[in-house]
Amino acid sequence: MRFTKRITQPEVFLRLGLGLTFLWSGYNIYTTPENWLGFLEQLPAWLIDPLTTYLTFEQILLAQGVAEMVFGAVFLLWFVPYGIVKLVSFIVALELAVIIWLLGVDTVTFRDIGLLGATLAVFAGMHWKNRR
């Protein structure tokens, strides 16, 4: 009975969708960074110039890919403490908000806005779970 009560919670479906999305995008960024170079090249020079002083575009993308796979795993693994899920959902929401702000509105922005809403919903859910 408890399992079916838990599985119907919206949080489960939000975490499943976010987890699979970030696992896939992280894996894709990590294995084919050349497909993602265009996104880095769209970023403003004031952000890219200091980064590329120390790292190549490929190194930045490999780190991004690993981070996104970790974020995806945190969303998917049910035994991760709520505080960690809350922190990761905040970091991901911040990342998505910065992407939307820096890259502006284009043909894929609607996906980023939807993911931002989902991560904020998970963040809010974790916030209220910690208060109970």
MOMO-V35611 format. One record per backbone hydrogen bond with DSSP energy under -0.5 kcal/mol. NH is the residue of the N-H (numbers start at 1). CO is the residue of the C=O. Records with the same first field share a line. If there is no record, write none. Layout:
NH->CO ; CO
//
This chain:
5->1
6->2
7->3
8->4
9->6
12->9
13->9
14->10
15->11
16->12
17->13
18->14
19->15
20->16
21->17
22->18
23->19
24->20
25->21
26->22
27->23
28->24
29->25
30->26
31->27
32->28
35->32
36->33
37->33 ; 34
39->36
40->36
41->37
42->38 ; 39
43->40
47->44
48->44
49->45
51->47
52->48
53->49 ; 50
54->50 ; 51
55->51
60->56
61->57
62->58
63->59
64->60
65->61
66->62
67->63
68->64
69->65
70->66
71->67
72->68
73->69
74->70
75->71
76->72
77->73
78->76
80->77
84->81
85->81
86->82
87->83
88->84
89->85
90->86
91->87
92->88
93->89
94->90
95->91
96->92
97->93
98->94
99->95
100->96
101->97
102->98
103->99
104->100
109->106
111->108
112->108
113->109
114->110
115->111
116->112
117->113
118->114
119->115
120->116
121->117
122->118
123->119
124->120
125->121
126->122
127->123
128->124
129->125
130->126
131->127
132->128 ; 129
//
